[in-house]
Amino acid sequence: CQEPCMRANRCPARCPCQNGGICQGRGVCLCPPGWMGAVCTERCPPGRYGTNCAKECLCHNGGHCDAEKGQCQCDPGYTGE
């Protein structure tokens, strides 16, 4: 994926983006929120969310962060963020 392909219909698939990732050319994948890595195969680590997992979650009392939108999911007995 180092060389750009000038004729899309004659180029082999060289960008194996996964999980809804979009090929940006030259083998670079744009991953959807919640995913990261060269071909979008890695989920965001705990405490991170969004595009390229660049945003930090601020859930309290053991709340779990949604890797796509950053919404906190509370354990039983807790509400809020």
Biopython code that builds the backbone (N, CA, C, O; Angstrom):
import numpy as np
from Bio.PDB.StructureBuilder import StructureBuilder

atoms = [
    (1, "CYS", "N", (0.816, -1.200, 0.000)),
    (1, "CYS", "CA", (0.000, 0.000, 0.000)),
    (1, "CYS", "C", (0.861, 1.265, 0.000)),
    (1, "CYS", "O", (0.415, 2.296, 0.504)),
    (2, "GLN", "N", (2.050, 1.223, -0.535)),
    (2, "GLN", "CA", (2.862, 2.434, -0.572)),
    (2, "GLN", "C", (2.601, 3.292, -1.800)),
    (2, "GLN", "O", (2.843, 4.498, -1.761)),
    (3, "GLU", "N", (2.118, 2.712, -2.878)),
    (3, "GLU", "CA", (1.912, 3.474, -4.099)),
    (3, "GLU", "C", (0.429, 3.703, -4.348)),
    (3, "GLU", "O", (-0.374, 2.777, -4.234)),
    (4, "PRO", "N", (0.058, 4.956, -4.693)),
    (4, "PRO", "CA", (-1.352, 5.211, -4.992)),
    (4, "PRO", "C", (-1.754, 4.538, -6.290)),
    (4, "PRO", "O", (-0.936, 4.372, -7.195)),
    (5, "CYS", "N", (-2.987, 4.164, -6.374)),
    (5, "CYS", "CA", (-3.497, 3.506, -7.565)),
    (5, "CYS", "C", (-4.325, 4.515, -8.349)),
    (5, "CYS", "O", (-5.309, 5.043, -7.832)),
    (6, "MET", "N", (-3.940, 4.782, -9.571)),
    (6, "MET", "CA", (-4.610, 5.803, -10.365)),
    (6, "MET", "C", (-5.919, 5.322, -10.984)),
    (6, "MET", "O", (-6.798, 6.143, -11.245)),
    (7, "ARG", "N", (-6.074, 4.053, -11.222)),
    (7, "ARG", "CA", (-7.297, 3.524, -11.824)),
    (7, "ARG", "C", (-7.914, 2.528, -10.856)),
    (7, "ARG", "O", (-7.499, 1.372, -10.777)),
    (8, "ALA", "N", (-8.900, 2.996, -10.131)),
    (8, "ALA", "CA", (-9.491, 2.187, -9.060)),
    (8, "ALA", "C", (-10.011, 0.842, -9.536)),
    (8, "ALA", "O", (-9.894, -0.153, -8.821)),
    (9, "ASN", "N", (-10.587, 0.797, -10.734)),
    (9, "ASN", "CA", (-11.163, -0.466, -11.188)),
    (9, "ASN", "C", (-10.107, -1.488, -11.589)),
    (9, "ASN", "O", (-10.446, -2.650, -11.814)),
    (10, "ARG", "N", (-8.860, -1.102, -11.685)),
    (10, "ARG", "CA", (-7.800, -2.043, -12.048)),
    (10, "ARG", "C", (-6.857, -2.348, -10.889)),
    (10, "ARG", "O", (-5.854, -3.040, -11.060)),
    (11, "CYS", "N", (-7.176, -1.842, -9.747)),
    (11, "CYS", "CA", (-6.297, -2.023, -8.599)),
    (11, "CYS", "C", (-6.808, -3.141, -7.699)),
    (11, "CYS", "O", (-8.004, -3.214, -7.418)),
    (12, "PRO", "N", (-5.926, -3.995, -7.256)),
    (12, "PRO", "CA", (-6.349, -5.037, -6.315)),
    (12, "PRO", "C", (-6.665, -4.408, -4.957)),
    (12, "PRO", "O", (-6.148, -3.348, -4.605)),
    (13, "ALA", "N", (-7.509, -5.081, -4.225)),
    (13, "ALA", "CA", (-7.837, -4.602, -2.882)),
    (13, "ALA", "C", (-6.588, -4.696, -2.020)),
    (13, "ALA", "O", (-6.068, -5.789, -1.797)),
    (14, "ARG", "N", (-6.111, -3.576, -1.542)),
    (14, "ARG", "CA", (-4.888, -3.557, -0.752)),
    (14, "ARG", "C", (-5.107, -2.985, 0.644)),
    (14, "ARG", "O", (-4.166, -2.857, 1.427)),
    (15, "CYS", "N", (-6.301, -2.659, 0.933)),
    (15, "CYS", "CA", (-6.584, -2.016, 2.207)),
    (15, "CYS", "C", (-7.627, -2.852, 2.954)),
    (15, "CYS", "O", (-8.826, -2.615, 2.806)),
    (16, "PRO", "N", (-7.195, -3.802, 3.735)),
    (16, "PRO", "CA", (-8.129, -4.723, 4.391)),
    (16, "PRO", "C", (-8.752, -4.153, 5.669)),
    (16, "PRO", "O", (-8.684, -4.784, 6.724)),
    (17, "CYS", "N", (-9.350, -2.979, 5.582)),
    (17, "CYS", "CA", (-9.971, -2.368, 6.767)),
    (17, "CYS", "C", (-11.090, -3.269, 7.294)),
    (17, "CYS", "O", (-11.863, -3.834, 6.520)),
    (18, "GLN", "N", (-11.163, -3.391, 8.603)),
    (18, "GLN", "CA", (-12.159, -4.232, 9.257)),
    (18, "GLN", "C", (-13.135, -3.360, 10.052)),
    (18, "GLN", "O", (-12.909, -2.163, 10.232)),
    (19, "ASN", "N", (-14.208, -3.967, 10.519)),
    (19, "ASN", "CA", (-15.168, -3.352, 11.442)),
    (19, "ASN", "C", (-15.691, -1.996, 10.972)),
    (19, "ASN", "O", (-15.884, -1.082, 11.775)),
    (20, "GLY", "N", (-15.917, -1.877, 9.678)),
    (20, "GLY", "CA", (-16.477, -0.641, 9.137)),
    (20, "GLY", "C", (-15.459, 0.428, 8.822)),
    (20, "GLY", "O", (-15.827, 1.559, 8.504)),
    (21, "GLY", "N", (-14.170, 0.089, 8.906)),
    (21, "GLY", "CA", (-13.128, 1.058, 8.575)),
    (21, "GLY", "C", (-13.167, 1.406, 7.093)),
    (21, "GLY", "O", (-13.573, 0.586, 6.269)),
    (22, "ILE", "N", (-12.747, 2.613, 6.758)),
    (22, "ILE", "CA", (-12.760, 3.086, 5.378)),
    (22, "ILE", "C", (-11.330, 3.313, 4.917)),
    (22, "ILE", "O", (-10.540, 3.969, 5.596)),
    (23, "CYS", "N", (-11.011, 2.763, 3.758)),
    (23, "CYS", "CA", (-9.665, 2.907, 3.218)),
    (23, "CYS", "C", (-9.461, 4.338, 2.735)),
    (23, "CYS", "O", (-10.245, 4.857, 1.941)),
    (24, "GLN", "N", (-8.408, 4.962, 3.220)),
    (24, "GLN", "CA", (-8.085, 6.332, 2.847)),
    (24, "GLN", "C", (-6.987, 6.386, 1.783)),
    (24, "GLN", "O", (-6.466, 7.458, 1.473)),
    (25, "GLY", "N", (-6.644, 5.234, 1.233)),
    (25, "GLY", "CA", (-5.580, 5.173, 0.235)),
    (25, "GLY", "C", (-4.248, 4.876, 0.890)),
    (25, "GLY", "O", (-4.048, 5.119, 2.080)),
    (26, "ARG", "N", (-3.350, 4.352, 0.094)),
    (26, "ARG", "CA", (-2.005, 4.004, 0.563)),
    (26, "ARG", "C", (-2.019, 3.110, 1.795)),
    (26, "ARG", "O", (-1.098, 3.161, 2.611)),
    (27, "GLY", "N", (-3.043, 2.302, 1.934)),
    (27, "GLY", "CA", (-3.084, 1.333, 3.024)),
    (27, "GLY", "C", (-3.460, 1.897, 4.371)),
    (27, "GLY", "O", (-3.275, 1.229, 5.388)),
    (28, "VAL", "N", (-3.983, 3.105, 4.408)),
    (28, "VAL", "CA", (-4.359, 3.733, 5.670)),
    (28, "VAL", "C", (-5.863, 3.600, 5.870)),
    (28, "VAL", "O", (-6.650, 3.970, 4.999)),
    (29, "CYS", "N", (-6.253, 3.069, 7.024)),
    (29, "CYS", "CA", (-7.667, 2.904, 7.341)),
    (29, "CYS", "C", (-8.129, 4.004, 8.288)),
    (29, "CYS", "O", (-7.430, 4.358, 9.238)),
    (30, "LEU", "N", (-9.310, 4.534, 8.016)),
    (30, "LEU", "CA", (-9.973, 5.453, 8.936)),
    (30, "LEU", "C", (-10.964, 4.602, 9.716)),
    (30, "LEU", "O", (-11.970, 4.149, 9.171)),
    (31, "CYS", "N", (-10.678, 4.390, 10.983)),
    (31, "CYS", "CA", (-11.498, 3.505, 11.806)),
    (31, "CYS", "C", (-12.704, 4.248, 12.365)),
    (31, "CYS", "O", (-12.620, 5.437, 12.672)),
    (32, "PRO", "N", (-13.836, 3.539, 12.498)),
    (32, "PRO", "CA", (-15.010, 4.162, 13.112)),
    (32, "PRO", "C", (-14.796, 4.291, 14.622)),
    (32, "PRO", "O", (-13.909, 3.645, 15.179)),
    (33, "PRO", "N", (-15.603, 5.119, 15.283)),
    (33, "PRO", "CA", (-15.480, 5.250, 16.736)),
    (33, "PRO", "C", (-15.543, 3.889, 17.422)),
    (33, "PRO", "O", (-16.365, 3.039, 17.080)),
    (34, "GLY", "N", (-14.661, 3.702, 18.393)),
    (34, "GLY", "CA", (-14.607, 2.452, 19.146)),
    (34, "GLY", "C", (-13.545, 1.486, 18.662)),
    (34, "GLY", "O", (-13.291, 0.466, 19.302)),
    (35, "TRP", "N", (-12.916, 1.802, 17.523)),
    (35, "TRP", "CA", (-11.908, 0.918, 16.939)),
    (35, "TRP", "C", (-10.620, 1.676, 16.653)),
    (35, "TRP", "O", (-10.635, 2.889, 16.445)),
    (36, "MET", "N", (-9.515, 0.956, 16.646)),
    (36, "MET", "CA", (-8.216, 1.539, 16.349)),
    (36, "MET", "C", (-7.310, 0.477, 15.740)),
    (36, "MET", "O", (-7.716, -0.674, 15.587)),
    (37, "GLY", "N", (-6.105, 0.853, 15.399)),
    (37, "GLY", "CA", (-5.142, -0.067, 14.817)),
    (37, "GLY", "C", (-5.039, 0.121, 13.313)),
    (37, "GLY", "O", (-5.861, 0.804, 12.702)),
    (38, "ALA", "N", (-4.027, -0.486, 12.728)),
    (38, "ALA", "CA", (-3.739, -0.316, 11.304)),
    (38, "ALA", "C", (-4.912, -0.691, 10.407)),
    (38, "ALA", "O", (-5.154, -0.032, 9.396)),
    (39, "VAL", "N", (-5.644, -1.745, 10.770)),
    (39, "VAL", "CA", (-6.780, -2.181, 9.951)),
    (39, "VAL", "C", (-8.072, -2.250, 10.776)),
    (39, "VAL", "O", (-8.996, -2.988, 10.435)),
    (40, "CYS", "N", (-8.122, -1.480, 11.853)),
    (40, "CYS", "CA", (-9.327, -1.340, 12.695)),
    (40, "CYS", "C", (-9.763, -2.649, 13.352)),
    (40, "CYS", "O", (-10.953, -2.959, 13.389)),
    (41, "THR", "N", (-8.820, -3.404, 13.860)),
    (41, "THR", "CA", (-9.157, -4.670, 14.511)),
    (41, "THR", "C", (-9.043, -4.604, 16.032)),
    (41, "THR", "O", (-9.348, -5.582, 16.715)),
    (42, "GLU", "N", (-8.610, -3.473, 16.567)),
    (42, "GLU", "CA", (-8.429, -3.353, 18.010)),
    (42, "GLU", "C", (-9.512, -2.458, 18.607)),
    (42, "GLU", "O", (-9.708, -1.328, 18.160)),
    (43, "ARG", "N", (-10.218, -2.974, 19.626)),
    (43, "ARG", "CA", (-11.214, -2.165, 20.338)),
    (43, "ARG", "C", (-10.476, -1.128, 21.178)),
    (43, "ARG", "O", (-9.309, -1.313, 21.523)),
    (44, "CYS", "N", (-11.153, -0.054, 21.499)),
    (44, "CYS", "CA", (-10.557, 0.947, 22.383)),
    (44, "CYS", "C", (-10.225, 0.293, 23.725)),
    (44, "CYS", "O", (-10.982, -0.548, 24.212)),
    (45, "PRO", "N", (-9.099, 0.677, 24.320)),
    (45, "PRO", "CA", (-8.786, 0.150, 25.647)),
    (45, "PRO", "C", (-9.746, 0.738, 26.679)),
    (45, "PRO", "O", (-10.368, 1.769, 26.425)),
    (46, "PRO", "N", (-9.870, 0.098, 27.832)),
    (46, "PRO", "CA", (-10.756, 0.619, 28.873)),
    (46, "PRO", "C", (-10.418, 2.083, 29.192)),
    (46, "PRO", "O", (-9.253, 2.457, 29.322)),
    (47, "GLY", "N", (-11.464, 2.887, 29.313)),
    (47, "GLY", "CA", (-11.265, 4.290, 29.648)),
    (47, "GLY", "C", (-11.073, 5.205, 28.454)),
    (47, "GLY", "O", (-10.886, 6.409, 28.628)),
    (48, "ARG", "N", (-11.117, 4.661, 27.239)),
    (48, "ARG", "CA", (-10.956, 5.469, 26.025)),
    (48, "ARG", "C", (-12.139, 5.218, 25.103)),
    (48, "ARG", "O", (-12.764, 4.159, 25.161)),
    (49, "TYR", "N", (-12.449, 6.204, 24.241)),
    (49, "TYR", "CA", (-13.540, 6.031, 23.286)),
    (49, "TYR", "C", (-13.361, 6.974, 22.104)),
    (49, "TYR", "O", (-12.477, 7.830, 22.099)),
    (50, "GLY", "N", (-14.217, 6.800, 21.105)),
    (50, "GLY", "CA", (-14.251, 7.697, 19.953)),
    (50, "GLY", "C", (-13.312, 7.304, 18.829)),
    (50, "GLY", "O", (-12.721, 6.224, 18.836)),
    (51, "THR", "N", (-13.185, 8.208, 17.860)),
    (51, "THR", "CA", (-12.317, 7.982, 16.712)),
    (51, "THR", "C", (-10.875, 7.860, 17.184)),
    (51, "THR", "O", (-10.372, 8.720, 17.908)),
    (52, "ASN", "N", (-10.220, 6.792, 16.769)),
    (52, "ASN", "CA", (-8.848, 6.481, 17.189)),
    (52, "ASN", "C", (-8.706, 6.385, 18.704)),
    (52, "ASN", "O", (-7.599, 6.477, 19.235)),
    (53, "CYS", "N", (-9.815, 6.202, 19.391)),
    (53, "CYS", "CA", (-9.816, 6.057, 20.853)),
    (53, "CYS", "C", (-9.134, 7.251, 21.522)),
    (53, "CYS", "O", (-8.495, 7.107, 22.565)),
    (54, "ALA", "N", (-9.274, 8.425, 20.914)),
    (54, "ALA", "CA", (-8.561, 9.620, 21.361)),
    (54, "ALA", "C", (-9.187, 10.303, 22.572)),
    (54, "ALA", "O", (-8.538, 11.126, 23.217)),
    (55, "LYS", "N", (-10.432, 9.977, 22.887)),
    (55, "LYS", "CA", (-11.101, 10.660, 23.994)),
    (55, "LYS", "C", (-11.074, 9.808, 25.253)),
    (55, "LYS", "O", (-11.095, 8.579, 25.190)),
    (56, "GLU", "N", (-11.029, 10.481, 26.397)),
    (56, "GLU", "CA", (-10.980, 9.793, 27.683)),
    (56, "GLU", "C", (-12.358, 9.761, 28.330)),
    (56, "GLU", "O", (-13.069, 10.765, 28.363)),
    (57, "CYS", "N", (-12.721, 8.593, 28.843)),
    (57, "CYS", "CA", (-13.983, 8.438, 29.570)),
    (57, "CYS", "C", (-13.789, 8.883, 31.013)),
    (57, "CYS", "O", (-12.714, 8.723, 31.590)),
    (58, "LEU", "N", (-14.833, 9.433, 31.573)),
    (58, "LEU", "CA", (-14.764, 9.893, 32.955)),
    (58, "LEU", "C", (-15.849, 9.244, 33.805)),
    (58, "LEU", "O", (-16.533, 9.923, 34.570)),
    (59, "CYS", "N", (-16.004, 7.938, 33.671)),
    (59, "CYS", "CA", (-17.001, 7.205, 34.453)),
    (59, "CYS", "C", (-16.490, 7.015, 35.884)),
    (59, "CYS", "O", (-15.294, 6.830, 36.107)),
    (60, "HIS", "N", (-17.409, 7.063, 36.844)),
    (60, "HIS", "CA", (-17.047, 6.929, 38.256)),
    (60, "HIS", "C", (-17.616, 5.647, 38.856)),
    (60, "HIS", "O", (-18.522, 5.033, 38.292)),
    (61, "ASN", "N", (-17.077, 5.254, 39.996)),
    (61, "ASN", "CA", (-17.557, 4.108, 40.777)),
    (61, "ASN", "C", (-17.652, 2.822, 39.970)),
    (61, "ASN", "O", (-18.617, 2.069, 40.103)),
    (62, "GLY", "N", (-16.658, 2.574, 39.141)),
    (62, "GLY", "CA", (-16.610, 1.327, 38.386)),
    (62, "GLY", "C", (-17.487, 1.297, 37.158)),
    (62, "GLY", "O", (-17.694, 0.231, 36.579)),
    (63, "GLY", "N", (-18.018, 2.455, 36.737)),
    (63, "GLY", "CA", (-18.842, 2.502, 35.530)),
    (63, "GLY", "C", (-18.027, 2.113, 34.307)),
    (63, "GLY", "O", (-16.818, 2.342, 34.258)),
    (64, "HIS", "N", (-18.684, 1.533, 33.336)),
    (64, "HIS", "CA", (-18.016, 1.084, 32.116)),
    (64, "HIS", "C", (-18.338, 2.047, 30.982)),
    (64, "HIS", "O", (-19.483, 2.463, 30.807)),
    (65, "CYS", "N", (-17.323, 2.390, 30.228)),
    (65, "CYS", "CA", (-17.475, 3.364, 29.153)),
    (65, "CYS", "C", (-17.804, 2.679, 27.832)),
    (65, "CYS", "O", (-17.167, 1.694, 27.457)),
    (66, "ASP", "N", (-18.804, 3.209, 27.129)),
    (66, "ASP", "CA", (-19.120, 2.747, 25.781)),
    (66, "ASP", "C", (-18.002, 3.236, 24.863)),
    (66, "ASP", "O", (-17.757, 4.439, 24.779)),
    (67, "ALA", "N", (-17.322, 2.321, 24.173)),
    (67, "ALA", "CA", (-16.150, 2.658, 23.366)),
    (67, "ALA", "C", (-16.478, 3.508, 22.146)),
    (67, "ALA", "O", (-15.585, 4.134, 21.576)),
    (68, "GLU", "N", (-17.742, 3.542, 21.735)),
    (68, "GLU", "CA", (-18.109, 4.335, 20.567)),
    (68, "GLU", "C", (-18.513, 5.757, 20.935)),
    (68, "GLU", "O", (-18.026, 6.717, 20.338)),
    (69, "LYS", "N", (-19.404, 5.897, 21.918)),
    (69, "LYS", "CA", (-19.971, 7.212, 22.238)),
    (69, "LYS", "C", (-19.487, 7.807, 23.553)),
    (69, "LYS", "O", (-19.717, 8.986, 23.823)),
    (70, "GLY", "N", (-18.818, 7.000, 24.371)),
    (70, "GLY", "CA", (-18.308, 7.508, 25.638)),
    (70, "GLY", "C", (-19.325, 7.584, 26.753)),
    (70, "GLY", "O", (-19.051, 8.173, 27.799)),
    (71, "GLN", "N", (-20.494, 6.999, 26.554)),
    (71, "GLN", "CA", (-21.522, 7.021, 27.590)),
    (71, "GLN", "C", (-21.182, 6.003, 28.668)),
    (71, "GLN", "O", (-20.740, 4.891, 28.377)),
    (72, "CYS", "N", (-21.395, 6.399, 29.909)),
    (72, "CYS", "CA", (-21.104, 5.506, 31.030)),
    (72, "CYS", "C", (-22.253, 4.525, 31.242)),
    (72, "CYS", "O", (-23.426, 4.892, 31.174)),
    (73, "GLN", "N", (-21.896, 3.295, 31.496)),
    (73, "GLN", "CA", (-22.859, 2.250, 31.828)),
    (73, "GLN", "C", (-22.588, 1.869, 33.277)),
    (73, "GLN", "O", (-21.546, 1.302, 33.604)),
    (74, "CYS", "N", (-23.539, 2.190, 34.128)),
    (74, "CYS", "CA", (-23.349, 2.010, 35.566)),
    (74, "CYS", "C", (-23.637, 0.583, 36.019)),
    (74, "CYS", "O", (-24.475, -0.120, 35.455)),
    (75, "ASP", "N", (-22.912, 0.187, 37.055)),
    (75, "ASP", "CA", (-23.181, -1.094, 37.697)),
    (75, "ASP", "C", (-24.499, -0.981, 38.459)),
    (75, "ASP", "O", (-24.940, 0.126, 38.770)),
    (76, "PRO", "N", (-25.138, -2.124, 38.766)),
    (76, "PRO", "CA", (-26.383, -2.091, 39.542)),
    (76, "PRO", "C", (-26.187, -1.299, 40.836)),
    (76, "PRO", "O", (-25.174, -1.438, 41.522)),
    (77, "GLY", "N", (-27.168, -0.477, 41.147)),
    (77, "GLY", "CA", (-27.107, 0.328, 42.359)),
    (77, "GLY", "C", (-26.549, 1.723, 42.144)),
    (77, "GLY", "O", (-26.535, 2.532, 43.072)),
    (78, "TYR", "N", (-26.084, 2.021, 40.919)),
    (78, "TYR", "CA", (-25.530, 3.340, 40.615)),
    (78, "TYR", "C", (-26.261, 3.952, 39.430)),
    (78, "TYR", "O", (-26.733, 3.243, 38.541)),
    (79, "THR", "N", (-26.349, 5.274, 39.428)),
    (79, "THR", "CA", (-26.914, 6.009, 38.297)),
    (79, "THR", "C", (-26.026, 7.218, 38.021)),
    (79, "THR", "O", (-25.177, 7.566, 38.841)),
    (80, "GLY", "N", (-26.215, 7.849, 36.886)),
    (80, "GLY", "CA", (-25.448, 9.042, 36.536)),
    (80, "GLY", "C", (-24.246, 8.706, 35.679)),
    (80, "GLY", "O", (-24.296, 7.820, 34.826)),
    (81, "GLU", "N", (-23.170, 9.426, 35.921)),
    (81, "GLU", "CA", (-21.950, 9.227, 35.129)),
    (81, "GLU", "C", (-20.885, 8.638, 35.992)),
    (81, "GLU", "O", (-19.775, 8.391, 35.520)),
]
sb = StructureBuilder()
sb.init_structure("model")
sb.init_model(0)
sb.init_chain("A")
sb.init_seg("    ")
for serial, (resi, resn, name, xyz) in enumerate(atoms, 1):
    if name == "N":
        sb.init_residue(resn, " ", resi, " ")
    sb.init_atom(name, np.array(xyz, "f"), 0.0, 1.0, " ", f" {name:<3s}", serial, name[0])
structure = sb.get_structure()
